Amino acid sequence: MYNLCGGNHLFDKRIVIFVIFIVGLFAISAVSADDNVTADMQSYNARIIAKDVSEEYDSFYGNDIIFNIEDMDGKPINDAKPTATFDNKKVNVFYDDEHYFSNKQATYYLDKYPEVGNHKVKISLNTSKYQAKPVFMNVKISKMSSKITLNKFVTTNKNYAVMKAIVKDKYGEMITEGIVKFNVHGKAYFAKVINGIAIKKVKLSRAGAYTYKATLVAKNYKSKTASSILYIKKAKKYYTLKITNPKIKKTFRVKLSYNNYVKILNAKNRNKFGYVSVNTGIKRPPEWGGGMYHVGLSTKDEYHTYYGYDLADYVFLRASSYLCIKKVNLYTANF
């Protein structure tokens, strides 16, 4: 006789185990699904509103990286406490309570002066009062245009010539970064920009006029090149000045010392008044006012403007007053 009862009992156990297994899977699935729904339905009560920034570099005013925060109904939130990172580094965030950056309510800004390049900003808001979905911003800063001005310079082959560059941004503000590459007589020289000025001294052994170029190289500014001239005079023990007084048809000659000549050249370089004179040893007749005749050299001498002359360089003849003057160019004149 077959044991039908034993066979039915085993079958019932298998059914019970299978049912328990199915119910268990369903329970596990139900918990997992509930967890996902909870995660996906995380509630936010605020929005961060931000736009990508694409601006030219500005060292003086900086570049405005601003955003706004509002609730889910579009009402501004002025008391949020957002956080931010700039290129993965934490930066301070401030509320624009004086509307310096925007007239809109609930404007916030980053305390950051970005350099040229492409930057990433992440803004987050997760406090006990407000939560918002994080927002990412792209900040692209391009180079600002620049201006470079060079000075002419005159000296002798015994002294150093000075190459000087003044670099400014397009608004006329001094640039405080970068270097200037100078090129003269086939050689390159480099000078750091300090408060908008780069200077390099060079000694040129041969007399002549040398064109020099200067190029600004800076991280945040467009490259700019300009050129000017160095005038190199031959060093002598003395220089001969001569001038003719047409009234008495007499030419006066004097020897000007090297030091006095360089003194005038340096005044010329500084764009300042300079004046030297040499006693000729010739007396002026008493009926003409007496005194001794002097021949001299001057630059930017305002005295001459009283007589209708330009503010320029002159060789002059004087005694008690100026008798005659001859306009020259100290950059190119040879004595």
TAJODA-V67999 format. One record per pair of residues at least 24 apart in sequence whose ideal C-beta (glycine too) atoms are under 7 Angstrom apart, sorted by the first residue. I is the first residue (numbers start at 1). J is the second residue. D is the distance in Angstrom with one decimal. If there is no record, write none. Layout:
# TAJODA-V67999
I;J;D + I;J;D
This chain:
# TAJODA-V67999
44;131;5.3 + 44;132;5.4 + 44;133;5.7 + 45;71;6.2 + 45;72;6.1 + 45;130;6.1 + 45;131;6.1 + 46;70;7.0 + 46;71;5.7 + 46;77;5.8 + 46;80;6.6 + 46;125;5.9 + 46;130;4.4 + 46;131;6.5 + 46;132;4.1 + 47;72;6.7 + 47;132;5.8 + 48;82;6.9 + 48;123;5.3 + 48;125;6.1 + 48;132;5.0 + 48;135;4.3 + 50;123;6.2 + 50;135;5.1 + 50;137;5.0 + 52;137;5.8 + 52;138;4.4 + 53;137;6.7 + 53;139;4.5 + 53;140;6.8 + 54;140;4.5 + 55;141;6.1 + 56;142;5.4 + 56;144;5.1 + 57;116;5.2 + 57;141;5.2 + 57;142;6.7 + 57;143;6.1 + 57;144;4.6 + 57;220;4.5 + 58;144;6.7 + 59;220;6.8 + 60;173;5.3 + 62;113;4.5 + 63;114;5.5 + 63;141;6.0 + 64;101;5.3 + 64;109;6.6 + 65;109;6.4 + 65;110;4.3 + 65;112;6.2 + 65;121;6.5 + 65;139;6.1 + 66;101;5.0 + 66;102;5.9 + 66;107;5.6 + 66;108;6.7 + 66;109;4.7 + 67;108;5.7 + 67;123;6.0 + 68;104;6.0 + 68;106;5.1 + 68;107;5.6 + 69;106;5.1 + 69;108;6.6 + 69;125;6.7 + 69;132;7.0 + 70;106;6.1 + 76;105;3.8 + 76;106;3.4 + 77;106;5.3 + 77;130;6.5 + 78;105;6.5 + 78;106;5.3 + 80;125;5.8 + 80;130;5.1 + 81;127;5.4 + 82;108;6.0 + 82;123;5.7 + 82;124;6.5 + 82;125;4.6 + 83;124;5.1 + 84;110;5.8 + 84;121;6.2 + 84;122;6.5 + 84;123;4.9 + 85;122;4.8 + 86;110;6.5 + 86;112;5.3 + 86;119;6.3 + 86;121;5.5 + 87;119;5.4 + 87;120;5.9 + 114;139;5.9 + 114;141;5.0 + 115;141;6.6 + 115;219;6.4 + 115;220;5.8 + 116;141;5.0 + 116;142;6.5 + 116;143;5.3 + 116;219;6.0 + 116;220;4.7 + 117;141;6.2 + 143;220;6.1 + 143;221;5.7 + 143;222;4.7 + 144;169;5.4 + 144;170;6.2 + 144;220;6.6 + 144;221;5.5 + 144;222;6.9 + 145;170;4.7 + 145;222;5.0 + 146;175;6.3 + 146;216;5.6 + 146;221;4.3 + 146;222;5.8 + 146;224;4.7 + 147;224;6.6 + 148;214;6.2 + 148;216;5.3 + 148;224;4.7 + 148;226;4.6 + 149;226;6.7 + 150;214;5.6 + 150;226;5.1 + 150;227;6.8 + 150;228;3.7 + 151;228;6.5 + 152;228;5.4 + 152;229;5.3 + 152;331;6.3 + 153;230;5.2 + 153;269;5.6 + 154;231;4.1 + 154;233;7.0 + 154;265;5.1 + 154;268;5.9 + 154;269;6.4 + 154;330;6.1 + 154;331;5.2 + 155;232;6.6 + 155;265;5.8 + 156;232;6.8 + 156;233;4.7 + 156;234;6.8 + 156;235;4.2 + 156;262;6.6 + 157;204;6.2 + 157;205;5.4 + 157;206;6.5 + 157;207;5.7 + 157;232;5.3 + 157;234;6.2 + 157;235;5.6 + 158;235;3.7 + 159;262;6.7 + 160;201;4.2 + 160;202;6.6 + 160;203;5.3 + 161;202;5.6 + 161;204;5.9 + 161;230;4.5 + 161;232;6.4 + 162;199;6.3 + 162;201;5.5 + 163;200;4.9 + 163;202;6.5 + 163;212;5.4 + 163;214;6.7 + 164;197;6.8 + 164;199;5.1 + 165;198;4.6 + 165;214;4.4 + 166;196;6.0 + 166;197;5.8 + 167;193;5.8 + 167;196;5.7 + 167;198;6.8 + 167;216;5.2 + 168;196;6.1 + 169;221;6.7 + 175;218;6.5 + 175;221;6.1 + 177;218;5.2 + 177;219;6.5 + 177;220;6.5 + 178;216;6.0 + 178;217;5.6 + 178;218;2.8 + 178;219;6.8 + 178;221;6.6 + 179;217;5.4 + 180;214;5.1 + 180;215;6.8 + 180;216;5.7 + 181;215;4.7 + 181;217;6.1 + 182;212;6.0 + 182;214;5.2 + 183;212;6.5 + 183;213;4.7 + 184;210;5.6 + 184;212;3.8 + 184;230;6.7 + 185;210;5.7 + 204;230;6.8 + 204;232;5.0 + 206;232;7.0 + 207;232;5.1 + 207;233;5.9 + 207;234;4.2 + 208;232;5.8 + 231;331;4.7 + 231;332;6.9 + 239;335;4.0 + 240;335;5.5 + 241;295;5.3 + 241;297;6.1 + 241;315;5.4 + 241;335;5.7 + 243;295;5.9 + 243;315;5.0 + 243;317;5.0 + 243;324;6.6 + 243;326;5.3 + 245;317;5.7 + 245;323;5.9 + 245;324;5.4 + 252;280;5.5 + 252;293;6.1 + 252;295;5.0 + 252;317;5.8 + 254;278;3.9 + 254;280;5.8 + 254;295;4.3 + 256;297;6.4 + 256;335;7.0 + 264;297;5.2 + 264;299;5.9 + 264;330;6.7 + 265;330;6.4 + 267;299;5.3 + 268;299;4.8 + 268;313;6.9 + 268;330;4.8 + 271;300;6.8 + 272;300;6.4 + 273;299;7.0 + 273;300;4.8 + 273;301;6.2 + 273;302;6.9 + 274;298;6.3 + 274;299;4.7 + 275;301;6.4 + 284;319;4.5 + 289;319;6.1 + 289;320;4.7 + 291;319;4.2 + 291;320;5.0 + 292;319;6.6 + 293;317;6.5 + 293;319;5.6 + 294;318;5.3 + 294;319;7.0 + 299;330;6.0
